[in-house]
Amino acid sequence: MQTQDFVKPTGTLNIVLTDEHGVVKMNVTVPNLVVTTGKTWLAARMANTSLPAQMSYMAVGQSTQAAAIGDTALYSEAGRAALTTAGGTPSGTSTQFNATFSPGVGTGSLTEAAILNASSAGTMLARTVFGVVTKGVNDTVSLTWNVTMS
């Protein structure tokens, strides 16, 4: 009997939109796609050969283009924010990444998000597309992204 073990990175993104008074206007969780560049990044980090930069930013955008395995950037980036903890917070087989888009950052009709390892461009780990989250100039969007190796 042959034993097989498949490792597959998967994840979810929780989006919380609050107004200037901290009142929750929207709270939604959506699945994501770990893209090819993200899988390559994970393999390089495990091998520890010329270690690529850790994931340190999230970006939001305004495209409804479906997430695809070959994506390397958002289609219409509207803003980028540093992760609360660069590299995320590991727990068991998951890592949690958190970022906050303060008032005035990433404003508009948001429909896509990604995790990246640079303040501009960089390697994309994962991307997702979701229903419209309308972020006003005084609103805050908090993103919690969990990537699990299953």
C-alpha positions in Angstrom: 0.0 0.0 0.0 1.3 3.4 -1.0 1.0 6.3 1.4 0.2 9.7 0.0 0.3 13.0 1.9 -0.7 16.1 0.1 0.0 19.5 1.5 -2.3 22.2 0.3 -2.3 25.9 1.5 -5.8 27.3 1.8 -7.2 30.3 3.5 -10.0 32.7 4.4 -10.2 36.4 4.7 -12.4 38.2 7.3 -13.3 41.8 6.4 -14.7 44.1 9.1 -15.8 47.6 8.0 -16.4 50.2 10.8 -17.4 53.8 10.7 -15.6 56.7 12.5 -17.4 55.8 15.7 -16.4 52.1 15.6 -19.8 50.9 14.6 -19.5 47.7 12.5 -21.1 48.4 9.1 -20.1 45.0 7.5 -18.5 41.8 8.6 -17.9 39.1 6.0 -15.6 36.1 5.6 -14.5 34.9 2.1 -12.2 32.1 0.8 -9.0 32.9 -0.9 -6.6 31.4 -3.5 -3.0 30.8 -2.7 -1.4 31.7 -6.0 1.6 30.0 -7.8 4.0 32.8 -6.6 2.8 32.2 -3.1 3.4 28.4 -3.3 6.8 29.1 -4.7 7.5 31.5 -1.8 6.3 28.9 0.7 8.6 26.3 -0.7 11.6 28.7 -0.7 10.9 29.6 3.0 10.8 25.9 3.9 14.1 25.2 2.1 15.7 28.3 3.6 17.7 28.9 0.5 18.1 32.6 -0.2 15.2 33.3 2.1 12.6 35.5 0.4 11.3 38.5 2.4 8.5 37.6 4.8 4.9 38.6 4.1 4.5 42.1 5.4 1.6 43.9 3.6 -2.0 43.5 2.5 -3.5 45.4 -0.4 -7.0 46.1 -1.4 -8.4 46.9 -4.8 -11.4 47.6 -7.0 -11.3 44.9 -9.6 -13.9 42.1 -9.9 -11.6 40.0 -12.1 -11.8 36.4 -10.7 -8.8 35.2 -8.7 -6.5 33.0 -10.8 -3.6 30.8 -9.9 -1.2 32.8 -12.0 -2.1 36.2 -10.4 0.9 38.2 -9.2 -0.7 41.5 -8.4 -4.1 43.1 -7.8 -5.8 44.3 -10.9 -6.8 47.7 -9.6 -5.0 48.4 -6.3 -6.6 51.1 -4.1 -4.3 50.9 -1.1 -1.8 49.0 0.9 -1.2 48.6 4.7 1.6 47.0 6.7 0.7 43.9 8.6 0.2 44.3 12.3 2.9 41.6 12.8 5.3 41.2 9.9 5.4 37.5 8.9 2.0 36.9 10.6 1.3 34.9 13.7 1.7 31.1 13.4 -0.5 28.7 15.3 -0.3 25.0 14.6 -0.7 24.5 10.8 -2.1 28.1 10.3 -0.7 31.6 10.1 -2.8 34.6 10.8 -2.1 37.9 9.1 -3.8 41.2 10.2 -3.9 44.6 8.7 -5.9 47.8 9.2 -6.8 50.3 6.5 -7.3 53.5 8.4 -9.5 56.4 7.3 -8.3 57.8 3.9 -6.4 54.6 3.0 -7.9 52.2 0.4 -11.1 54.3 0.1 -13.8 53.3 -2.4 -15.7 50.3 -3.6 -13.3 47.5 -2.6 -13.7 44.0 -4.3 -10.3 42.4 -4.1 -7.4 41.8 -1.6 -4.0 40.2 -1.4 -1.1 39.4 0.9 2.3 40.6 -0.3 5.9 40.9 0.9 6.7 44.5 0.0 5.3 48.0 0.3 5.0 48.1 -3.5 5.0 45.3 -6.0 6.5 42.3 -4.2 5.6 38.6 -4.2 1.9 37.7 -3.8 1.0 34.9 -1.4 -2.8 34.9 -1.9 -5.6 36.8 -3.6 -9.4 36.9 -3.2 -12.3 38.7 -4.8 -15.5 39.5 -2.8 -18.7 41.5 -3.0 -18.4 45.2 -2.8 -17.2 46.7 0.5 -17.8 50.4 0.3 -15.2 52.2 2.4 -15.9 55.8 3.0 -13.1 58.4 3.7 -13.8 58.1 7.5 -14.2 54.3 7.6 -11.7 51.7 8.7 -11.3 48.2 7.2 -9.7 45.5 9.3 -8.6 42.4 7.5 -7.8 39.1 9.2 -6.3 36.5 6.8 -5.7 32.9 7.9 -3.6 30.6 5.7 -3.7 27.0 6.7 -1.5 24.1 5.5 -3.9 21.1 5.2 
